[in-house]
């Protein structure tokens, strides 16, 4: 399987068909996010879901990534 096509705007962020910036799904595993952000959520298990981490920390994905 190859990578899915992603329409990008001027800021190179993935966008849905209606032009909205794509949100990362809550069922994304922390281990998957660490493929892009190697130091993401230290201490969290790699099989934890993103929505669980957001509930526990009260932070958005953007806030968690900027924290690194």
N, C-alpha and C positions, 0 to 999 in steps of 0.2 A: 504494500500500500504506500502511495506517495502522500505528500502533504496536501491538504485541502487548499483550494484557491481562496484567497482572502482579498477582498477589495479594500484598498487603502485610500485614505485621503492625503492631504498635504502633510499630515503629521505621521504618516506611515503606521497608523494604528488600524487594526482590523475593524471593519464595519459590516453591519448587517445589510440586507438588501435595501432597507429604507434609509440608509445613511447613518443610522445610530451607531455609536461606538459599541462594539461587542463587549458584553460583560462576561467574565470568567464564571463558568458554571459552579454552583455550590458543591457538586459531587466530584469535583476535581481533587485528586489526591495530592497531598503535600509533596510526595516523592516526584510527581510529575512536574510540579512547579519548581522543584530543585534542579530540574534539568535546564531550566532557563535562568533561575536565580540560585546559584549553588549554596549560598549561606542562608537560604530562606527558612525562617521559623526554627532556629536551633532549639533542640530539646523536644520538638514535636515529632511524633512517630510519622514515618513516611506513608503509612496507610491511613492516616487521619484525613478526613474530608475537609475541604476549604471552609464549608459552611459551619462545621463544628469549631474550627479554629477561630472564625470570625465571631461566633457566639461566645466563646470563652474569653476572647480578648476585647471584644466590643469594637474592633477596628476593621476597616475595609482592607481589601487587597492592596490598594495603593498605599495606605498607611503602613501596612506590614512590610511592603517592599522598600519604602523609603527609610524604614527603621534600620535596615541592614547596614 
